[in-house]
Amino acid sequence: MGYVGLPLSIEFARGGLDVTGVDVAEEKIAQLKDGASYVPDVPSTTVREMLDSGAFHVTTEYTVLAEMDAACICVPTPLGKTRDPDISYIVAAVAEISAYLHKGMVVVLESTTYPGTTDELVLPKLAETGLRVGEDFYLAFSPERVDPGNAVYTVRNTPKVIGGVTEECTRKAAELYQHAVETVVPVRDARTAEMVKLLENTYRAINIGLVNELAIMCDRLDLDVWEIIDAAKTKPFGFMPFYPSPGLGGHCIPVDPLYLSWKLKTVNYTAQFIELASNINSNMPEYVVGKIGDALNEARKSVNGSKILILGVAYKKNVGDTRESPALDIIGLLRHKGAEICYADRFVPSLEVLGHPVPAFDLSQRLSAFDCVVIVTDHSDVDYARVVREAPLVFDGRNATAGLEIPNTCTLYKL
């Protein structure tokens, strides 16, 4: 019942189905039973409405699967410490489902993973029950396409790719999802659907890596990367703008391409684009810290002892998710160099980096006490004109200050 499972459950309930959400986290289920949502894209009023209607129920007990016609797996798939896929959450969920698998049941994996997971990992476990896939039960993969904070594209109006282990599995899964989404896109099989998701996120990761390297090149050539991108995007064909950033964050873009890279290593192939983009993107926080050091040096100050405010610590604007956020690496690196760090982000009420709390700063107070303000995440609620009025030194990693008049009292540096 996270950022994927809860919105999907709500849309199924709105589509007229009787939905039960299962999560092993007791605190999440307790919140939902009280009608409180912890997912920003799902208002608490909507949760209460669906609960009151009787179309939506929540529990920590897997035993309800015995009564379900379908089960959608929406669990995390992070990378392990060695940057290999951690599919333990999928394994645990499938083990529970297999205990209650029955004839006619549809099982759909939504968690992003490497091509072959549905066929090679999920299917064998479910087949141990003696039930036959495509005849007694139906298994498919349908990649989640949730974009947290996107008010335009939601679960319902974002096309849904579905690939079954058999043709009948695809048909049954498509029939299920037609209750929750407007457009279903069937593909040949589960492996194809798994690869579709990885293509989508690898495309973004590589293009972000390209534009991040472009930002470094423009810095060396004394060019404005933001002006160059804005000019290039006037071309009406053959170009799509991507923008540099202090690094990649979130649950998908920094992680998913490495699933594909890992899988390719098992067939003796190196995914060179993926590895190169990953290296560039993962090194951006260190590059940013170097630029902050240069900016402070120009002001005759050292990083050691400087008071630095990190403005925005979520991985993207207007959300509160800090998973894989480049801000965490930037804070850790600056602290290691002796800087005194505070952060300001109304979406993130508290923050720890490497086990140590980071003091929060109230933006209603004056910014002049800081030696440098670093814009890492460009939330829409921040008055950036005020930032450049009050702060003596600003490093803008998101071009949030574009078009603003910069007073003589502020020195502005951009990525």
C-alpha positions as CSV (number, residue, x, y, z in Angstrom):
1,M,0.0,0.0,0.0
2,G,2.7,2.4,-1.0
3,Y,2.9,5.1,-3.8
4,V,1.9,2.4,-6.4
5,G,-0.4,0.1,-4.5
6,L,-2.6,2.7,-2.8
7,P,-3.5,4.8,-5.9
8,L,-4.1,1.6,-7.9
9,S,-6.4,0.2,-5.2
10,I,-8.4,3.4,-5.2
11,E,-8.9,3.3,-8.9
12,F,-10.0,-0.3,-8.9
13,A,-12.5,0.6,-6.1
14,R,-13.7,3.6,-8.2
15,G,-14.1,1.2,-11.1
16,G,-16.7,-0.8,-9.2
17,L,-14.5,-3.7,-7.8
18,D,-14.4,-4.9,-4.3
19,V,-10.7,-4.1,-3.3
20,T,-8.6,-5.2,-0.3
21,G,-5.3,-3.6,0.3
22,V,-2.7,-5.8,2.1
23,D,0.5,-4.5,3.7
24,V,2.8,-6.0,6.3
25,A,3.4,-2.5,7.8
26,E,0.9,-2.3,10.6
27,E,1.3,1.5,10.9
28,K,0.2,2.0,7.3
29,I,-2.9,-0.1,7.7
30,A,-3.8,1.6,10.9
31,Q,-3.5,5.0,9.2
32,L,-5.6,3.9,6.3
33,K,-8.3,2.4,8.6
34,D,-8.5,5.9,10.2
35,G,-9.0,7.3,6.7
36,A,-5.6,9.0,6.6
37,S,-3.5,8.9,3.5
38,Y,0.3,9.0,3.6
39,V,0.5,9.2,-0.2
40,P,0.3,12.8,-1.5
41,D,-1.4,11.8,-4.7
42,V,-4.3,10.2,-2.8
43,P,-6.2,12.7,-0.5
44,S,-7.4,11.4,2.8
45,T,-10.9,12.4,1.8
46,T,-10.7,9.9,-1.0
47,V,-9.6,7.1,1.3
48,R,-12.4,7.8,3.7
49,E,-14.9,8.0,0.8
50,M,-13.8,4.6,-0.5
51,L,-13.8,3.0,3.0
52,D,-17.3,4.3,3.7
53,S,-18.6,3.0,0.4
54,G,-17.5,-0.5,1.3
55,A,-15.5,-0.9,-1.9
56,F,-12.1,-0.6,-0.2
57,H,-10.8,-2.5,2.8
58,V,-7.3,-2.9,4.3
59,T,-5.5,-5.5,6.3
60,T,-2.2,-7.0,7.3
61,E,-3.5,-10.5,6.8
62,Y,-2.7,-12.5,3.6
63,T,-5.5,-14.9,4.4
64,V,-7.9,-12.6,2.5
65,L,-6.2,-13.9,-0.7
66,A,-8.3,-17.0,-0.4
67,E,-11.4,-14.9,-1.3
68,M,-9.8,-12.7,-4.0
69,D,-10.2,-13.1,-7.8
70,A,-7.0,-11.2,-8.5
71,A,-3.8,-10.1,-6.7
72,C,-1.5,-7.3,-7.9
73,I,2.0,-7.2,-6.5
74,C,3.2,-3.7,-5.8
75,V,6.3,-4.1,-3.6
76,P,9.7,-2.3,-3.6
77,T,12.6,-3.6,-5.8
78,P,15.6,-1.7,-4.6
79,L,19.3,-2.4,-5.3
80,G,21.4,-4.3,-2.8
81,K,24.7,-2.9,-1.4
82,T,26.5,-4.5,-4.4
83,R,24.1,-2.8,-6.8
84,D,22.5,-6.1,-7.7
85,P,18.6,-6.4,-7.8
86,D,17.0,-7.1,-4.5
87,I,13.9,-9.1,-5.3
88,S,13.3,-10.4,-1.8
89,Y,10.1,-8.4,-1.5
90,I,8.7,-10.1,-4.6
91,V,9.8,-13.5,-3.4
92,A,8.0,-12.9,-0.1
93,A,4.8,-11.7,-1.7
94,V,4.7,-14.6,-4.2
95,A,5.2,-17.1,-1.4
96,E,2.2,-15.7,0.4
97,I,0.1,-15.7,-2.8
98,S,1.0,-19.3,-3.6
99,A,-0.4,-20.4,-0.3
100,Y,-3.9,-19.1,-1.3
101,L,-3.7,-19.5,-5.1
102,H,-6.9,-21.0,-6.5
103,K,-8.6,-21.7,-9.8
104,G,-9.5,-18.6,-11.9
105,M,-7.2,-16.3,-10.0
106,V,-5.3,-13.5,-11.8
107,V,-1.8,-12.6,-10.5
108,V,-0.1,-9.5,-11.8
109,L,3.4,-8.3,-10.9
110,E,3.8,-4.5,-11.1
111,S,7.2,-4.1,-9.4
112,T,10.0,-3.0,-11.7
113,T,12.4,-5.8,-12.3
114,Y,14.7,-7.5,-14.9
115,P,13.3,-9.3,-18.0
116,G,12.4,-12.8,-17.1
117,T,11.4,-12.3,-13.5
118,T,7.8,-13.2,-14.0
119,D,8.6,-16.4,-16.0
120,E,11.7,-17.5,-14.1
121,L,10.9,-16.5,-10.5
122,V,7.1,-16.0,-10.0
123,L,5.7,-18.7,-12.3
124,P,7.7,-21.7,-10.9
125,K,6.6,-20.8,-7.3
126,L,2.9,-20.6,-8.3
127,A,3.2,-23.7,-10.5
128,E,4.3,-25.7,-7.4
129,T,0.6,-25.7,-6.4
130,G,-0.2,-28.0,-9.3
131,L,-2.4,-25.4,-11.0
132,R,-1.7,-24.7,-14.7
133,V,-0.9,-21.2,-15.9
134,G,-3.2,-20.0,-18.6
135,E,-5.8,-22.6,-17.7
136,D,-6.2,-22.7,-13.9
137,F,-4.7,-19.3,-13.1
138,Y,-3.4,-16.3,-15.0
139,L,-0.1,-14.6,-14.6
140,A,1.1,-11.3,-16.1
141,F,3.4,-8.4,-15.7
142,S,2.2,-4.8,-15.9
143,P,4.8,-2.1,-15.1
144,E,3.7,0.7,-12.8
145,R,3.9,4.1,-14.4
146,V,3.3,6.3,-11.4
147,D,4.8,9.8,-11.5
148,P,4.4,11.2,-7.9
149,G,3.2,14.8,-7.9
150,N,1.9,14.7,-11.5
151,A,-1.6,16.3,-11.4
152,V,-2.1,15.7,-15.2
153,Y,-1.3,12.0,-15.6
154,T,-2.7,9.7,-13.0
155,V,-3.3,5.9,-12.7
156,R,-6.5,6.2,-14.7
157,N,-5.4,8.2,-17.7
158,T,-1.9,6.8,-18.1
159,P,-1.9,3.9,-20.6
160,K,-1.2,0.5,-19.0
161,V,1.2,-2.0,-20.7
162,I,0.3,-5.6,-19.9
163,G,2.1,-8.8,-21.0
164,G,0.9,-12.2,-19.8
165,V,2.8,-15.5,-19.6
166,T,0.2,-16.8,-22.2
167,E,-2.2,-15.1,-24.5
168,E,-5.1,-16.0,-22.2
169,C,-3.1,-14.5,-19.3
170,T,-2.8,-11.2,-21.2
171,R,-6.5,-11.2,-22.0
172,K,-7.6,-11.9,-18.4
173,A,-5.2,-9.3,-17.0
174,A,-6.3,-6.7,-19.5
175,E,-9.9,-7.4,-18.6
176,L,-9.0,-6.7,-15.0
177,Y,-7.2,-3.5,-15.6
178,Q,-9.9,-2.0,-17.8
179,H,-11.7,-1.3,-14.5
180,A,-9.0,1.0,-13.3
181,V,-7.4,2.6,-16.5
182,E,-8.7,4.1,-19.6
183,T,-6.2,2.5,-22.1
184,V,-4.7,-0.9,-21.9
185,V,-1.8,-1.7,-24.1
186,P,-1.3,-5.5,-24.5
187,V,2.1,-6.8,-25.6
188,R,3.4,-10.2,-26.7
189,D,4.4,-11.6,-23.3
190,A,5.6,-10.8,-19.7
191,R,9.3,-10.4,-20.7
192,T,8.3,-7.8,-23.3
193,A,6.3,-5.8,-20.7
194,E,9.3,-6.0,-18.3
195,M,11.6,-4.6,-20.9
196,V,9.2,-1.8,-21.8
197,K,9.5,-0.4,-18.3
198,L,13.3,-0.6,-18.3
199,L,13.4,1.1,-21.7
200,E,11.3,4.0,-20.4
201,N,13.5,4.7,-17.4
202,T,16.8,3.9,-19.2
203,Y,15.9,6.4,-21.9
204,R,15.5,9.1,-19.2
205,A,18.6,8.1,-17.3
206,I,20.8,8.2,-20.4
207,N,19.5,11.5,-21.6
208,I,19.9,13.0,-18.2
209,G,23.4,11.7,-18.1
210,L,24.0,13.3,-21.5
211,V,22.8,16.7,-20.4
212,N,24.7,16.5,-17.1
213,E,27.9,15.9,-19.0
214,L,26.9,18.8,-21.3
215,A,26.6,21.0,-18.3
216,I,30.2,20.1,-17.3
217,M,31.4,20.7,-20.8
218,C,29.7,24.1,-20.9
219,D,31.3,25.0,-17.6
220,R,34.7,24.3,-19.1
221,L,33.9,26.3,-22.2
222,D,32.3,29.2,-20.2
223,L,28.9,28.6,-21.8
224,D,25.4,28.8,-20.3
225,V,23.9,25.3,-20.6
226,W,20.4,26.5,-19.7
227,E,20.4,29.0,-22.5
228,I,21.7,26.4,-24.9
229,I,18.9,23.9,-24.0
230,D,16.2,26.6,-24.2
231,A,17.5,27.5,-27.7
232,A,17.7,23.9,-28.9
233,K,14.2,23.1,-27.8
234,T,12.8,25.6,-30.2
235,K,13.5,23.0,-32.9
236,P,10.0,21.5,-33.5
237,F,11.3,18.0,-34.4
238,G,14.1,15.7,-33.5
239,F,14.9,17.1,-30.1
240,M,13.4,16.7,-26.7
241,P,14.7,18.8,-23.8
242,F,16.3,17.3,-20.7
243,Y,17.8,19.4,-18.0
244,P,20.9,19.0,-15.9
245,S,20.6,18.4,-12.1
246,P,22.7,17.9,-9.0
247,G,22.1,14.2,-9.5
248,L,19.4,11.5,-10.0
249,G,17.0,10.5,-7.2
250,G,13.8,8.6,-6.6
251,H,12.7,5.0,-6.8
252,C,13.0,4.5,-10.6
253,I,15.5,6.4,-12.7
254,P,18.7,5.8,-10.6
255,V,17.8,2.1,-10.0
256,D,15.8,0.5,-12.9
257,P,18.5,0.8,-15.7
258,L,20.9,-1.1,-13.4
259,Y,18.4,-4.0,-13.3
260,L,18.8,-4.2,-17.1
261,S,22.6,-3.8,-16.8
262,W,22.8,-6.6,-14.3
263,K,20.6,-8.9,-16.4
264,L,22.8,-8.4,-19.5
265,K,25.9,-9.4,-17.5
266,T,24.3,-12.9,-17.1
267,V,24.5,-13.2,-20.9
268,N,28.0,-11.9,-21.2
269,Y,27.1,-8.4,-22.4
270,T,28.0,-5.0,-21.0
271,A,25.3,-2.3,-21.2
272,Q,27.8,0.5,-22.0
273,F,25.3,3.4,-22.3
274,I,23.7,2.5,-19.0
275,E,27.0,2.1,-17.1
276,L,28.4,5.4,-18.5
277,A,25.2,7.3,-17.7
278,S,25.1,5.9,-14.2
279,N,28.7,6.9,-13.6
280,I,28.0,10.5,-14.8
281,N,24.8,10.9,-12.8
282,S,26.1,9.3,-9.6
283,N,29.1,11.7,-9.7
284,M,27.0,14.8,-10.0
285,P,26.8,15.5,-6.2
286,E,30.6,15.4,-6.0
287,Y,30.8,17.8,-9.0
288,V,28.2,20.1,-7.3
289,V,30.2,20.1,-4.0
290,G,33.3,21.0,-6.0
291,K,31.5,24.0,-7.6
292,I,30.2,25.1,-4.2
293,G,33.8,25.0,-2.9
294,D,34.9,27.1,-5.9
295,A,32.1,29.6,-5.2
296,L,33.1,30.0,-1.6
297,N,36.7,30.3,-2.5
298,E,35.9,33.2,-4.8
299,A,34.3,34.8,-1.7
300,R,37.5,34.2,0.2
301,K,35.9,31.5,2.4
302,S,36.5,27.8,2.8
303,V,34.0,25.0,2.9
304,N,35.3,24.1,6.4
305,G,33.4,26.2,8.9
306,S,31.0,27.8,6.3
307,K,27.3,27.8,7.1
308,I,25.4,26.3,4.2
309,L,21.7,26.0,3.6
310,I,20.4,23.2,1.4
311,L,17.2,24.4,-0.2
312,G,15.1,21.4,-1.1
313,V,16.1,17.9,-0.2
314,A,13.4,15.7,-1.9
315,Y,14.4,13.9,-5.0
316,K,12.0,16.0,-7.2
317,K,10.0,19.2,-6.9
318,N,6.8,19.3,-4.9
319,V,7.0,15.8,-3.3
320,G,8.4,14.7,0.1
321,D,10.2,11.6,-1.0
322,T,14.0,11.7,-0.3
323,R,14.9,8.2,-1.7
324,E,18.2,8.4,-3.6
325,S,18.0,12.2,-3.4
326,P,21.2,13.8,-4.5
327,A,20.7,16.3,-1.6
328,L,21.7,13.5,0.8
329,D,25.0,12.9,-0.9
330,I,25.7,16.7,-1.2
331,I,25.0,17.1,2.6
332,G,27.2,14.2,3.4
333,L,30.1,15.5,1.3
334,L,29.8,19.0,2.6
335,R,29.7,17.8,6.2
336,H,32.8,15.7,5.6
337,K,34.6,18.9,4.5
338,G,33.6,20.6,7.7
339,A,30.6,22.7,6.6
340,E,27.7,23.5,9.0
341,I,24.6,22.3,7.2
342,C,20.9,23.2,7.6
343,Y,18.1,22.4,5.2
344,A,14.7,23.9,4.3
345,D,12.0,21.8,2.7
346,R,8.4,22.0,3.8
347,F,7.7,18.6,2.2
348,V,10.3,16.9,4.4
349,P,9.7,17.7,8.1
350,S,12.8,15.9,9.4
351,L,16.0,14.5,7.9
352,E,18.9,12.3,8.8
353,V,22.0,11.7,6.7
354,L,24.3,8.8,7.6
355,G,22.5,8.4,10.9
356,H,23.0,12.1,11.9
357,P,20.1,14.6,12.1
358,V,20.2,17.6,9.8
359,P,18.8,20.8,11.4
360,A,15.7,22.3,9.7
361,F,15.6,26.0,8.9
362,D,12.5,28.1,8.9
363,L,12.4,30.1,5.6
364,S,10.5,32.9,7.4
365,Q,13.8,33.8,9.0
366,R,16.5,35.8,7.1
367,L,18.9,34.0,4.9
368,S,21.8,36.4,5.4
369,A,23.2,34.3,8.2
370,F,24.3,31.7,5.6
371,D,27.6,31.8,3.7
372,C,25.9,30.0,0.8
373,V,22.4,28.8,-0.1
374,V,22.4,25.8,-2.4
375,I,19.2,25.1,-4.5
376,V,19.1,21.3,-4.9
377,T,15.3,20.8,-5.4
378,D,13.2,23.6,-6.9
379,H,9.9,23.4,-5.0
380,S,7.3,25.7,-6.3
381,D,6.4,27.2,-2.9
382,V,9.8,28.9,-2.5
383,D,10.2,32.7,-3.1
384,Y,13.5,32.5,-5.1
385,A,13.5,36.3,-5.6
386,R,13.7,36.7,-1.8
387,V,16.5,34.1,-1.7
388,V,18.7,36.1,-4.1
389,R,17.8,39.4,-2.2
390,E,18.9,38.0,1.2
391,A,21.6,35.4,0.6
392,P,25.1,36.7,-0.2
393,L,26.0,33.6,-2.2
394,V,23.6,31.3,-4.1
395,F,24.4,28.1,-6.0
396,D,21.4,27.3,-8.2
397,G,21.4,23.6,-9.3
398,R,18.0,23.8,-11.0
399,N,17.9,27.1,-12.8
400,A,15.2,28.1,-10.3
401,T,16.4,31.7,-10.4
402,A,16.0,32.1,-14.2
403,G,14.7,35.5,-15.2
404,L,15.2,37.0,-11.8
405,E,17.0,40.3,-11.2
406,I,20.1,39.5,-9.2
407,P,21.0,42.4,-6.8
408,N,24.6,43.5,-6.3
409,T,24.5,42.0,-2.8
410,C,24.2,38.5,-4.1
411,T,26.6,36.4,-6.2
412,L,24.9,33.7,-8.2
413,Y,26.4,30.6,-9.6
414,K,24.5,28.0,-11.7
415,L,25.1,24.4,-12.5
